[in-house]
Amino acid sequence: MYQAGNGDAFLLTKDAPEPCAILIDGGYPVTFKNSIRSDLESLAAKGLKLDLVLATHFDKDHITGLLEFFKQNGKADAPKIIQVQQVWHNSLRSVTAVPPQTPRTLNAGDKQILQAICQRGMPVPVGTKVPSEISARHASSLAALLLGGGYDWNMSQGRSRIVEGMHERFSDHLSIEVVGPPEERLDKLKARWLSAMRKLGFTGAVVGGPEFDDAYEFLCTYDDLRSAVDLAPKQISSSTSDELSKAHEPDTSLPNGSSIAVILHMMGAKLLFLGDAWAADIYAYLSQTYVCDRPVLFDVIKISHHGSASNTSVDLLKLVDAPVYIVSTDGGGHGHPDFSVLKAIVERPSTYQRRLYFSHSTPASRRLKQYASLNSLNVEINENANNWIQIN
């Protein structure tokens, strides 16, 4: 787990009997430059490749580090850092499945709108604790970089969706089950994006191409543009309630709802990585897929949306459990994680010790340490855990 400010970045590896490596999100550009790149170079020096790069969704705290990676890595057939076998990323061409067409001429007004969105790039929200260098605007979307680099993307040059219910087998020792997003989340986000484009004055047809990929990824990250068509949720800050039953106010952000959430099956281990997914969507899928009279046990659970009470519910915690939980954030932005989520995790009875790993020390993690000590809970709390976490 990398220290990615208020974002997410994870590298998963196994050595035997068949080596593999997966990169899930990339935090910010500084995350890649300071930490991720050297690890990827070490893997490449050992003759390893990245079996999968997974971009859960296109929020800047997850994706801008991947933009930096693919810019520096160059072409898929001649990588400058490491070979990438496959990429998962749901961008505009993935959710529209627009077939290749003869390029059409856009009118001058539509060109100006696309150019303005692309020049604006991605935002850095006020109050985040990330170096100023990352505020530089990005001239390309991840989709455009993947297409231009010739990467194997969503198994079809990016023209298919990664959605719940998919199962992909990479080898005898690695398979991935997709638990989110539902198809309807991607459809609704696409419709809201087009509505926002119309409100900005775009009159033509969406014909595909890098400029549309850019406009899709960039526009949906700006609250002021999203709010024009009710894309932006109300701003939910850290909850004041210590009880999750009272603190949970479901996330309504469609970009978060579009997160790719997965179960990774690696050498007998089962890891649940939730991105920023909605709790209700994950609960709906798992409750239908894993019917049993006790919680579904994973080896690792990566908590959704940096431990926000909006993305973890009491019902979901009744359905899943693990000896290892990981929370990635420095507390910037909305003040995640919420103590109510952490308290609900550690208070459940278990026959094993729970280990919680935090990428940074935050007010909630420090409070949890005191709480666990006072209540003699069987919990190990690890702050600033930005190194390898061994899963036995």
C-alpha positions, 0 to 999 in steps of 0.5 A: 500500500502506497502513501498516496495522499488522500488517494489509492494505490496498491501493488499486489505480487506473488512469487510462486509457483507462478509469479504475478503482479497487479497494480490497482490505481496509482494515486497522484503523479507524485505517488508514481514518481516517488514510490511506484516507479522504483517498485515496477523497475525492480519487478521488471529487472526480475523478468516480471510483468504487470498481469493487470493494471486496474483503474477503478474509476477516474477520480484524480486521487486514483487515476492521475498516478496511472496517467503518469505511469502510462505516459512514461511507459510508452508503447505496449510493445516497447515499454520503457518501465515494465510490460503490461499484459492487460488494463481494465478501465471503463472510459467513454468508449467502454460504456458507449461501445461506439464502433469505429467510424469515419471521422466526422467534422465537428462544428466550431462551437463543439470543438471549442467546448471539447478543447476547453474541457481538455485544457482544464484537465483534472482538478485538485480539490482545496484542502488536500494534502498533496504536493503542488506539482500534481496540480499541473493539468493533464492534456490526455485521458487514460483512455487516450494513452491506452489507445495510443500506446496499443495496450490490451484494454478491457479485452477489446481496445477498450470497447467492452465494459468491466461490470459485475458478474464477470470472471477472468482467469489469468492463470491457474493461480490467479483469477478475478471476479468483478463485483461491481459496478452494475451496468446501470451505474455506467449507463446513468453516468454516461447519460448524465455526462451527455446532459452536462455536455448539452448544458455547456452548449455541445450540439453534435453527436458523440462520435468517439475519439481521444477528445471525447475520452478526455472530455468524459474523464475530465468533466465528470471529475469537476463538481461545478460542472457535474452539479449542473445536471445533478452529477455531484452529490452533496458534500459528505464530510466526516460523520459526527456519529460514532455509530455506523447505523446513524452515520451511514448516509449512502453515497450518491456520486455516480463516478464513485458508483462506477468503481470497478470492485473485485475479488482477487483469487491469488494462490488460495487467498481471497482479497476484496478491493472495493475502490470507491464503490457504493455499499448497496451495490456490493451488498446486493451482488455478494448477498445474491452470489454467496448465500450462507448463514455466516459472513463471507470471509476474505483474507483482505478487505480494502475498505471503500472510499477511504473508510467513508461512512457513506460507502460502508453499511451495517448490512455490508459488514454483517455480510463480509469479514476479514483478518486484514483490513486496509484503509488508504488516505491521509485524512485530506479532503473530507476527513476520512476515514470515519471512526464509526466505520472503524469502530463497527469493524473491530467491535464484531466478535471473532475467533481471530485477531484483526489487523488494520493497516492505514496508509497514514496516521489520521485522527480516526486511526489514532482514536481507534488505537486508544479505543482498542486499548481501552476495550481490550479488543483483539486488534492490531493497528498499523499506521503509516503502513506504506510497505509490503503487507504479507498475507499468509 
